[in-house]
Amino acid sequence: MRAGFRWSVPARFNMGEACCDSWARADPTREAVVHLRGDGAVERWSYADLKRASDGLAASFRARGVGRGDRVGVFLAQAPEVLIAHLACYKLGAVALPLFALFGPDALAYRLGDSGARAVVTDADGLEKVMDLAPGLPELAAVYAVGGGAAPVRDFHGEIAAAGAFEPVETAADDPAVLIYTSGTTGDPKGVLHAHRFLLGHLPSMEANHEGFPKPGDRGWTPADWAWIGGLMDMAMPCLYYGRPQLSHRMRKFDPDYAYRLIREHGLTTLFLPPTALKLMRQADVPGGLAVRSVSSGGEALGADLLDWGRSALGAPINELYGQTECNLVIASCHGSMAVRPGAMGFPLPGFEVALLDGDTVLEGPGEGEIAVRRGTPGMFLRYWNKPEATAAKFAGDWMRTGDLGRRDADGYYWFASRDDDVITSAGYRIGPSEIETCLVGHADVVNAAVVGVPDPVRTEAVKAFVVLRDGVAWSDALAAALVARVRERVSAHVAPRQIEPIAELPMTATGKVMRRALRERGAG
């Protein structure tokens, strides 16, 4: 796959044209989105429907002063209106700014202010937050609300219905299209600016991780919010690009039993499921009648136990993927195209050149270092918004630093160790939390786990684990001892936790990443 692969990026490329208008011309009644509303009603959107709506919204944006390069906030939960707003931005040459529907006012104010958003699309749940912030956002010229609102708020669907004709602009593949903010676990969030071409950078992973996707009958779904690169680019936009229908539905809280019902009743075959969702689904009863063909997951190592469960219970491989908001879907472990080694990240995907760095030096052969990706892939970001120094610091020559530590074995497999700032230094050892966490979650009574270093007068840091227990399991000294023994036996004695604390739930960022800083503070307290 890698040897014969070459990127094909045209000079002119627009995601709105590729993901909507081309299909609307070729097969206008083709089903694009099946939306399950909160009241249980089902809406079906064809490509012609999406084109009509996105053209109307783009015309309205233009009439309100939104132009090429302007940022438009999309402050909505998973729904067709999210896709309509994105497509309208792309076809206008504007930049879509995805915003998580559960953002509080501080997070929302920072992103809207830092980006200089010209317009915002929201709904009844988000409208009050936006309007409260509007006086402090001098560049904000228009607010649209799904479901309508009093002036000066514009009715989203009313504007679409009243809009005149719209002719999409031409864009270069390198023109800005999407601005996605990082979760901001350290310092202010950084706006990651991507070009239209970054859709093309996701396609090799989509095809490999979903076992030859697209195939007849494939239907996609992810519970991940479309405000995040995982939900938007690991499922939503690729499904539109390939002409495969997907389910749209807002889950206010992930319910594994309900997720199984959705998968069965809607014949969903192609799933992107975050690790937390998979761990919860493993604790629930798996119904019969599923038609799952492939599952992809990313964000943390899953371990052999969870991979084996997926194959036996879901009847489909769980293929792990690795990437960042700055350059997504870089490395993957795909059952259909390689010999999978449980716990390994896998190999670089076609079109991606990956290396390990020691400082600014590229390491050859097996070894350990910082994972880096060479410039030249269309999936790599253009720059950080308003942060030229941070952009420069992200690169060592032609290599984009990930800040993640890993190793490469003699056969070329990559293995994740930890974030650079998550390394635990204990008694002279540098210990990464990932392998310990995978081992702990393999215990039948543990649903989730996170490992951090806490101050220790002798060792500098001691390994401390926080564990979320299965419902109904009581914490005891015996269970703690069993978990320590499991790590000693399955990983190594020198990484076994010195302390284990039960916790109701792990603190998470909005993107579902464990907030280790919060756990370190708790552990040191």
Secondary structure by P-SEA (a helix, b strand, c coil): ccccbbbbbcccccccccccaaaaaaccccccbbbbccccbbbbbcaaaaaaaaaaaaaaaaaacccccbbbbbcccccaaaaaaaaaaaaacbbbbbbbccccaaaaaaaaaaacccbbbbccccaaaaaaaccccccccbbbbccccccccccaaaaaaaccbbbbbbbccccccbbbbcccccccbbbbbbcccccccaaaaaaaaacccccccbbbbbcccccccccccccaaaaaaacbbbbbbbcccccaaaaaaaaaaaccccccccaaaaaaaaaccccccccccbbbbccccccaaaaaaaaccccccbbbbbbccccccccccccccccccccccccccccccccccccccccccccccbbbbbcccccccccccccaaaaaaaccccbbbccccccccccbbbbbccccccccccccccccaaaaaaaaacccccccbbbbbcccccccbbbbbbbbbcccccccaaaaaaaaaaaaacccccccccbbbbbcccccccccccaaaaaaaaaac
